[in-house]
């Protein structure tokens, strides 16, 4: 089984490290999109990207900063 690693950058996108995993990318319109080549995706989370769901660097232009994480209540599920 391949592990996919997703890292949230504090002032930027979600970085998805795919390794050898396949991915299906769907746009906000519900239509499938061709993922860019490579083993990594950068997904927008600021909402300003013109190429959603992919990041286009708009977070820099708008000064995006992620909200602080919510405190962990110790409940693992």
Biopython code that builds the backbone (N, CA, C, O; Angstrom):
import numpy as np
from Bio.PDB.StructureBuilder import StructureBuilder

atoms = [
    (1, "UNK", "N", (0.842, -1.180, 0.000)),
    (1, "UNK", "CA", (0.000, 0.000, 0.000)),
    (1, "UNK", "C", (0.890, 1.247, 0.000)),
    (1, "UNK", "O", (1.868, 1.322, 0.744)),
    (2, "UNK", "N", (0.544, 2.209, -0.830)),
    (2, "UNK", "CA", (1.280, 3.458, -0.919)),
    (2, "UNK", "C", (0.687, 4.464, 0.050)),
    (2, "UNK", "O", (-0.533, 4.607, 0.134)),
    (3, "UNK", "N", (1.535, 5.154, 0.774)),
    (3, "UNK", "CA", (1.093, 6.200, 1.681)),
    (3, "UNK", "C", (1.175, 7.539, 0.976)),
    (3, "UNK", "O", (2.201, 7.876, 0.386)),
    (4, "UNK", "N", (0.097, 8.300, 1.039)),
    (4, "UNK", "CA", (0.057, 9.654, 0.509)),
    (4, "UNK", "C", (0.232, 10.594, 1.687)),
    (4, "UNK", "O", (-0.476, 10.485, 2.688)),
    (5, "UNK", "N", (1.175, 11.515, 1.567)),
    (5, "UNK", "CA", (1.439, 12.467, 2.650)),
    (5, "UNK", "C", (0.888, 13.828, 2.251)),
    (5, "UNK", "O", (1.175, 14.321, 1.160)),
    (6, "UNK", "N", (0.095, 14.440, 3.134)),
    (6, "UNK", "CA", (-0.480, 15.763, 2.886)),
    (6, "UNK", "C", (0.010, 16.701, 3.985)),
    (6, "UNK", "O", (-0.170, 16.437, 5.174)),
    (7, "UNK", "N", (0.632, 17.798, 3.563)),
    (7, "UNK", "CA", (1.170, 18.777, 4.494)),
    (7, "UNK", "C", (0.545, 20.133, 4.208)),
    (7, "UNK", "O", (0.525, 20.583, 3.062)),
    (8, "UNK", "N", (0.035, 20.781, 5.245)),
    (8, "UNK", "CA", (-0.531, 22.119, 5.100)),
    (8, "UNK", "C", (0.570, 23.143, 5.362)),
    (8, "UNK", "O", (1.159, 23.171, 6.442)),
    (9, "UNK", "N", (0.838, 23.976, 4.373)),
    (9, "UNK", "CA", (1.789, 25.065, 4.576)),
    (9, "UNK", "C", (1.057, 26.213, 5.273)),
    (9, "UNK", "O", (-0.058, 26.550, 4.877)),
    (10, "UNK", "N", (1.655, 26.818, 6.295)),
    (10, "UNK", "CA", (0.965, 27.847, 7.083)),
    (10, "UNK", "C", (0.453, 29.026, 6.251)),
    (10, "UNK", "O", (-0.602, 29.582, 6.556)),
    (11, "UNK", "N", (1.169, 29.401, 5.233)),
    (11, "UNK", "CA", (0.769, 30.543, 4.410)),
    (11, "UNK", "C", (0.606, 30.154, 2.950)),
    (11, "UNK", "O", (0.808, 30.963, 2.045)),
    (12, "UNK", "N", (0.235, 28.891, 2.742)),
    (12, "UNK", "CA", (0.161, 28.421, 1.371)),
    (12, "UNK", "C", (-0.733, 27.222, 1.189)),
    (12, "UNK", "O", (-1.676, 27.009, 1.951)),
    (13, "UNK", "N", (-0.427, 26.436, 0.166)),
    (13, "UNK", "CA", (-1.306, 25.338, -0.247)),
    (13, "UNK", "C", (-1.154, 24.086, 0.609)),
    (13, "UNK", "O", (-0.325, 24.014, 1.516)),
    (14, "UNK", "N", (-1.983, 23.112, 0.283)),
    (14, "UNK", "CA", (-1.794, 21.757, 0.777)),
    (14, "UNK", "C", (-0.841, 21.075, -0.197)),
    (14, "UNK", "O", (-1.078, 21.070, -1.405)),
    (15, "UNK", "N", (0.227, 20.507, 0.324)),
    (15, "UNK", "CA", (1.196, 19.800, -0.502)),
    (15, "UNK", "C", (0.887, 18.313, -0.388)),
    (15, "UNK", "O", (0.939, 17.741, 0.700)),
    (16, "UNK", "N", (0.564, 17.692, -1.522)),
    (16, "UNK", "CA", (0.199, 16.279, -1.556)),
    (16, "UNK", "C", (1.331, 15.517, -2.222)),
    (16, "UNK", "O", (1.559, 15.648, -3.425)),
    (17, "UNK", "N", (2.038, 14.718, -1.430)),
    (17, "UNK", "CA", (3.135, 13.880, -1.928)),
    (17, "UNK", "C", (2.542, 12.527, -2.281)),
    (17, "UNK", "O", (2.142, 11.767, -1.399)),
    (18, "UNK", "N", (2.486, 12.226, -3.573)),
    (18, "UNK", "CA", (1.788, 11.041, -4.050)),
    (18, "UNK", "C", (2.615, 9.770, -4.061)),
    (18, "UNK", "O", (2.066, 8.673, -3.951)),
    (19, "UNK", "N", (3.920, 9.899, -4.191)),
    (19, "UNK", "CA", (4.717, 8.696, -4.387)),
    (19, "UNK", "C", (4.266, 8.009, -5.661)),
    (19, "UNK", "O", (4.223, 8.637, -6.719)),
    (20, "UNK", "N", (3.930, 6.728, -5.578)),
    (20, "UNK", "CA", (3.450, 5.983, -6.748)),
    (20, "UNK", "C", (1.934, 5.863, -6.786)),
    (20, "UNK", "O", (1.396, 5.145, -7.629)),
    (21, "UNK", "N", (1.236, 6.550, -5.891)),
    (21, "UNK", "CA", (-0.224, 6.446, -5.830)),
    (21, "UNK", "C", (-0.867, 7.166, -7.007)),
    (21, "UNK", "O", (-0.381, 8.200, -7.466)),
    (22, "UNK", "N", (-1.955, 6.606, -7.478)),
    (22, "UNK", "CA", (-2.753, 7.262, -8.519)),
    (22, "UNK", "C", (-3.688, 8.262, -7.842)),
    (22, "UNK", "O", (-4.050, 8.096, -6.677)),
    (23, "UNK", "N", (-4.070, 9.289, -8.574)),
    (23, "UNK", "CA", (-4.965, 10.289, -8.014)),
    (23, "UNK", "C", (-6.004, 10.684, -9.063)),
    (23, "UNK", "O", (-5.703, 10.784, -10.252)),
    (24, "UNK", "N", (-7.219, 10.902, -8.599)),
    (24, "UNK", "CA", (-8.268, 11.443, -9.451)),
    (24, "UNK", "C", (-8.520, 12.862, -8.969)),
    (24, "UNK", "O", (-8.852, 13.075, -7.803)),
    (25, "UNK", "N", (-8.366, 13.822, -9.851)),
    (25, "UNK", "CA", (-8.515, 15.230, -9.509)),
    (25, "UNK", "C", (-9.831, 15.731, -10.091)),
    (25, "UNK", "O", (-10.084, 15.572, -11.285)),
    (26, "UNK", "N", (-10.671, 16.336, -9.249)),
    (26, "UNK", "CA", (-11.965, 16.844, -9.680)),
    (26, "UNK", "C", (-12.025, 18.328, -9.359)),
    (26, "UNK", "O", (-11.707, 18.738, -8.243)),
    (27, "UNK", "N", (-12.433, 19.136, -10.334)),
    (27, "UNK", "CA", (-12.528, 20.579, -10.159)),
    (27, "UNK", "C", (-13.770, 20.983, -9.401)),
    (27, "UNK", "O", (-14.625, 20.143, -9.119)),
    (28, "UNK", "N", (-13.888, 22.278, -9.060)),
    (28, "UNK", "CA", (-15.047, 22.756, -8.313)),
    (28, "UNK", "C", (-16.361, 22.626, -9.092)),
    (28, "UNK", "O", (-17.445, 22.685, -8.512)),
    (29, "UNK", "N", (-16.248, 22.450, -10.400)),
    (29, "UNK", "CA", (-17.436, 22.258, -11.228)),
    (29, "UNK", "C", (-17.856, 20.798, -11.301)),
    (29, "UNK", "O", (-18.828, 20.461, -11.977)),
    (30, "UNK", "N", (-17.116, 19.920, -10.598)),
    (30, "UNK", "CA", (-17.430, 18.500, -10.590)),
    (30, "UNK", "C", (-16.834, 17.726, -11.744)),
    (30, "UNK", "O", (-17.017, 16.512, -11.839)),
    (31, "UNK", "N", (-16.128, 18.408, -12.618)),
    (31, "UNK", "CA", (-15.536, 17.760, -13.786)),
    (31, "UNK", "C", (-14.130, 17.263, -13.479)),
    (31, "UNK", "O", (-13.378, 17.926, -12.763)),
    (32, "UNK", "N", (-13.771, 16.100, -14.016)),
    (32, "UNK", "CA", (-12.411, 15.597, -13.801)),
    (32, "UNK", "C", (-11.389, 16.510, -14.465)),
    (32, "UNK", "O", (-11.631, 17.076, -15.531)),
    (33, "UNK", "N", (-10.262, 16.635, -13.820)),
    (33, "UNK", "CA", (-9.140, 17.418, -14.349)),
    (33, "UNK", "C", (-7.938, 16.512, -14.457)),
    (33, "UNK", "O", (-7.771, 15.588, -13.660)),
    (34, "UNK", "N", (-7.109, 16.772, -15.430)),
    (34, "UNK", "CA", (-5.867, 16.023, -15.597)),
    (34, "UNK", "C", (-4.870, 16.543, -14.565)),
    (34, "UNK", "O", (-4.525, 17.724, -14.592)),
    (35, "UNK", "N", (-4.399, 15.688, -13.656)),
    (35, "UNK", "CA", (-3.411, 16.162, -12.690)),
    (35, "UNK", "C", (-2.105, 16.520, -13.390)),
    (35, "UNK", "O", (-1.766, 15.917, -14.408)),
    (36, "UNK", "N", (-1.376, 17.484, -12.863)),
    (36, "UNK", "CA", (-0.087, 17.811, -13.467)),
    (36, "UNK", "C", (0.876, 16.637, -13.337)),
    (36, "UNK", "O", (0.722, 15.809, -12.439)),
    (37, "UNK", "N", (1.858, 16.556, -14.213)),
    (37, "UNK", "CA", (2.819, 15.450, -14.117)),
    (37, "UNK", "C", (3.651, 15.565, -12.848)),
    (37, "UNK", "O", (3.859, 16.657, -12.320)),
    (38, "UNK", "N", (4.108, 14.453, -12.383)),
    (38, "UNK", "CA", (4.984, 14.452, -11.210)),
    (38, "UNK", "C", (4.368, 13.721, -10.037)),
    (38, "UNK", "O", (3.280, 13.155, -10.136)),
    (39, "UNK", "N", (5.070, 13.743, -8.947)),
    (39, "UNK", "CA", (4.692, 12.987, -7.756)),
    (39, "UNK", "C", (4.145, 13.892, -6.660)),
    (39, "UNK", "O", (3.994, 13.461, -5.517)),
    (40, "UNK", "N", (3.841, 15.176, -7.011)),
    (40, "UNK", "CA", (3.401, 16.131, -5.999)),
    (40, "UNK", "C", (2.325, 17.046, -6.574)),
    (40, "UNK", "O", (2.429, 17.505, -7.711)),
    (41, "UNK", "N", (1.293, 17.303, -5.779)),
    (41, "UNK", "CA", (0.252, 18.254, -6.128)),
    (41, "UNK", "C", (0.251, 19.375, -5.106)),
    (41, "UNK", "O", (0.498, 19.141, -3.923)),
    (42, "UNK", "N", (-0.026, 20.590, -5.554)),
    (42, "UNK", "CA", (-0.210, 21.714, -4.652)),
    (42, "UNK", "C", (-1.665, 22.140, -4.786)),
    (42, "UNK", "O", (-2.081, 22.626, -5.838)),
    (43, "UNK", "N", (-2.434, 21.959, -3.724)),
    (43, "UNK", "CA", (-3.855, 22.246, -3.746)),
    (43, "UNK", "C", (-4.146, 23.565, -3.036)),
    (43, "UNK", "O", (-3.657, 23.812, -1.934)),
    (44, "UNK", "N", (-4.949, 24.406, -3.685)),
    (44, "UNK", "CA", (-5.312, 25.710, -3.145)),
    (44, "UNK", "C", (-6.140, 25.551, -1.882)),
    (44, "UNK", "O", (-7.016, 24.689, -1.803)),
    (45, "UNK", "N", (-5.852, 26.392, -0.895)),
    (45, "UNK", "CA", (-6.744, 26.462, 0.258)),
    (45, "UNK", "C", (-7.062, 27.900, 0.636)),
    (45, "UNK", "O", (-7.759, 28.145, 1.621)),
    (46, "UNK", "N", (-6.546, 28.870, -0.157)),
    (46, "UNK", "CA", (-6.865, 30.269, 0.115)),
    (46, "UNK", "C", (-8.142, 30.703, -0.584)),
    (46, "UNK", "O", (-8.766, 31.690, -0.192)),
    (47, "UNK", "N", (-8.533, 29.965, -1.624)),
    (47, "UNK", "CA", (-9.744, 30.275, -2.354)),
    (47, "UNK", "C", (-9.571, 31.247, -3.504)),
    (47, "UNK", "O", (-10.537, 31.525, -4.214)),
    (48, "UNK", "N", (-8.363, 31.777, -3.713)),
    (48, "UNK", "CA", (-8.157, 32.797, -4.739)),
    (48, "UNK", "C", (-7.553, 32.270, -6.040)),
    (48, "UNK", "O", (-7.433, 33.022, -7.008)),
    (49, "UNK", "N", (-7.173, 31.001, -6.078)),
    (49, "UNK", "CA", (-6.533, 30.445, -7.268)),
    (49, "UNK", "C", (-7.462, 30.494, -8.474)),
    (49, "UNK", "O", (-8.659, 30.229, -8.364)),
    (50, "UNK", "N", (-6.902, 30.832, -9.607)),
    (50, "UNK", "CA", (-7.664, 30.820, -10.857)),
    (50, "UNK", "C", (-7.634, 29.431, -11.499)),
    (50, "UNK", "O", (-8.296, 29.208, -12.513)),
    (51, "UNK", "N", (-6.874, 28.495, -10.919)),
    (51, "UNK", "CA", (-6.779, 27.142, -11.472)),
    (51, "UNK", "C", (-7.222, 26.096, -10.453)),
    (51, "UNK", "O", (-6.664, 24.999, -10.407)),
    (52, "UNK", "N", (-8.232, 26.433, -9.630)),
    (52, "UNK", "CA", (-8.728, 25.510, -8.606)),
    (52, "UNK", "C", (-9.048, 24.151, -9.212)),
    (52, "UNK", "O", (-9.583, 24.090, -10.319)),
    (53, "UNK", "N", (-8.746, 23.090, -8.540)),
    (53, "UNK", "CA", (-8.307, 22.988, -7.167)),
    (53, "UNK", "C", (-6.803, 23.146, -6.985)),
    (53, "UNK", "O", (-6.307, 23.018, -5.866)),
    (54, "UNK", "N", (-6.066, 23.423, -8.061)),
    (54, "UNK", "CA", (-4.613, 23.569, -7.960)),
    (54, "UNK", "C", (-4.227, 24.974, -7.502)),
    (54, "UNK", "O", (-4.942, 25.941, -7.768)),
    (55, "UNK", "N", (-3.115, 25.077, -6.826)),
    (55, "UNK", "CA", (-2.575, 26.348, -6.369)),
    (55, "UNK", "C", (-1.879, 27.051, -7.532)),
    (55, "UNK", "O", (-1.150, 26.422, -8.300)),
    (56, "UNK", "N", (-2.107, 28.355, -7.656)),
    (56, "UNK", "CA", (-1.399, 29.140, -8.665)),
    (56, "UNK", "C", (-0.549, 30.246, -8.041)),
    (56, "UNK", "O", (-0.063, 31.130, -8.747)),
    (57, "UNK", "N", (-0.370, 30.198, -6.727)),
    (57, "UNK", "CA", (0.446, 31.190, -6.034)),
    (57, "UNK", "C", (-0.331, 32.412, -5.568)),
    (57, "UNK", "O", (0.264, 33.346, -5.030)),
    (58, "UNK", "N", (-1.638, 32.429, -5.761)),
    (58, "UNK", "CA", (-2.451, 33.588, -5.366)),
    (58, "UNK", "C", (-2.384, 33.877, -3.868)),
    (58, "UNK", "O", (-2.608, 35.012, -3.448)),
    (59, "UNK", "N", (-2.077, 32.862, -3.059)),
    (59, "UNK", "CA", (-1.977, 33.079, -1.613)),
    (59, "UNK", "C", (-0.948, 34.157, -1.282)),
    (59, "UNK", "O", (-1.104, 34.887, -0.303)),
    (60, "UNK", "N", (0.102, 34.256, -2.096)),
    (60, "UNK", "CA", (1.108, 35.295, -1.878)),
    (60, "UNK", "C", (0.532, 36.682, -2.148)),
    (60, "UNK", "O", (0.791, 37.629, -1.404)),
    (61, "UNK", "N", (-0.241, 36.788, -3.205)),
    (61, "UNK", "CA", (-0.819, 38.079, -3.601)),
    (61, "UNK", "C", (-1.819, 38.589, -2.571)),
    (61, "UNK", "O", (-1.862, 39.788, -2.295)),
    (62, "UNK", "N", (-2.618, 37.703, -2.005)),
    (62, "UNK", "CA", (-3.666, 38.141, -1.088)),
    (62, "UNK", "C", (-3.238, 38.112, 0.382)),
    (62, "UNK", "O", (-4.004, 38.518, 1.256)),
    (63, "UNK", "N", (-2.022, 37.636, 0.659)),
    (63, "UNK", "CA", (-1.532, 37.582, 2.039)),
    (63, "UNK", "C", (-2.228, 36.525, 2.887)),
    (63, "UNK", "O", (-2.467, 36.729, 4.077)),
    (64, "UNK", "N", (-2.552, 35.391, 2.263)),
    (64, "UNK", "CA", (-3.232, 34.311, 2.975)),
    (64, "UNK", "C", (-2.429, 33.830, 4.166)),
    (64, "UNK", "O", (-1.214, 33.653, 4.084)),
    (65, "UNK", "N", (-3.111, 33.624, 5.256)),
    (65, "UNK", "CA", (-2.520, 32.997, 6.432)),
    (65, "UNK", "C", (-3.570, 32.074, 7.022)),
    (65, "UNK", "O", (-4.696, 32.493, 7.291)),
    (66, "UNK", "N", (-3.202, 30.826, 7.220)),
    (66, "UNK", "CA", (-4.142, 29.831, 7.734)),
    (66, "UNK", "C", (-4.528, 30.167, 9.167)),
    (66, "UNK", "O", (-3.715, 30.696, 9.925)),
    (67, "UNK", "N", (-5.769, 29.861, 9.537)),
    (67, "UNK", "CA", (-6.157, 30.057, 10.936)),
    (67, "UNK", "C", (-5.354, 29.115, 11.825)),
    (67, "UNK", "O", (-4.913, 28.060, 11.371)),
    (68, "UNK", "N", (-5.163, 29.488, 13.087)),
    (68, "UNK", "CA", (-4.419, 28.595, 13.985)),
    (68, "UNK", "C", (-5.179, 27.289, 14.171)),
    (68, "UNK", "O", (-6.406, 27.258, 14.083)),
    (69, "UNK", "N", (-4.436, 26.204, 14.430)),
    (69, "UNK", "CA", (-5.107, 24.914, 14.632)),
    (69, "UNK", "C", (-5.986, 24.951, 15.876)),
    (69, "UNK", "O", (-5.697, 25.655, 16.844)),
    (70, "UNK", "N", (-7.057, 24.183, 15.826)),
    (70, "UNK", "CA", (-7.929, 24.081, 16.989)),
    (70, "UNK", "C", (-7.252, 23.189, 18.029)),
    (70, "UNK", "O", (-6.535, 22.252, 17.676)),
    (71, "UNK", "N", (-7.479, 23.477, 19.293)),
    (71, "UNK", "CA", (-6.852, 22.641, 20.337)),
    (71, "UNK", "C", (-7.318, 21.202, 20.243)),
    (71, "UNK", "O", (-8.471, 20.924, 19.914)),
    (72, "UNK", "N", (-6.402, 20.296, 20.537)),
    (72, "UNK", "CA", (-6.695, 18.861, 20.514)),
    (72, "UNK", "C", (-7.414, 18.518, 21.824)),
    (72, "UNK", "O", (-6.892, 18.760, 22.912)),
    (73, "UNK", "N", (-8.604, 17.958, 21.701)),
    (73, "UNK", "CA", (-9.363, 17.623, 22.920)),
    (73, "UNK", "C", (-9.006, 16.237, 23.463)),
    (73, "UNK", "O", (-9.603, 15.770, 24.433)),
    (74, "UNK", "N", (-8.022, 15.584, 22.826)),
    (74, "UNK", "CA", (-7.576, 14.289, 23.302)),
    (74, "UNK", "C", (-8.443, 13.138, 22.841)),
    (74, "UNK", "O", (-8.153, 11.986, 23.163)),
    (75, "UNK", "N", (-9.498, 13.416, 22.095)),
    (75, "UNK", "CA", (-10.394, 12.361, 21.615)),
    (75, "UNK", "C", (-9.873, 11.847, 20.277)),
    (75, "UNK", "O", (-9.911, 12.565, 19.278)),
    (76, "UNK", "N", (-9.397, 10.635, 20.255)),
    (76, "UNK", "CA", (-8.818, 10.059, 19.028)),
    (76, "UNK", "C", (-9.912, 9.448, 18.161)),
    (76, "UNK", "O", (-9.592, 8.812, 17.157)),
    (77, "UNK", "N", (-11.140, 9.604, 18.489)),
    (77, "UNK", "CA", (-12.199, 9.107, 17.624)),
    (77, "UNK", "C", (-12.986, 8.095, 18.287)),
    (77, "UNK", "O", (-13.928, 7.563, 17.701)),
]
sb = StructureBuilder()
sb.init_structure("model")
sb.init_model(0)
sb.init_chain("A")
sb.init_seg("    ")
for serial, (resi, resn, name, xyz) in enumerate(atoms, 1):
    if name == "N":
        sb.init_residue(resn, " ", resi, " ")
    sb.init_atom(name, np.array(xyz, "f"), 0.0, 1.0, " ", f" {name:<3s}", serial, name[0])
structure = sb.get_structure()
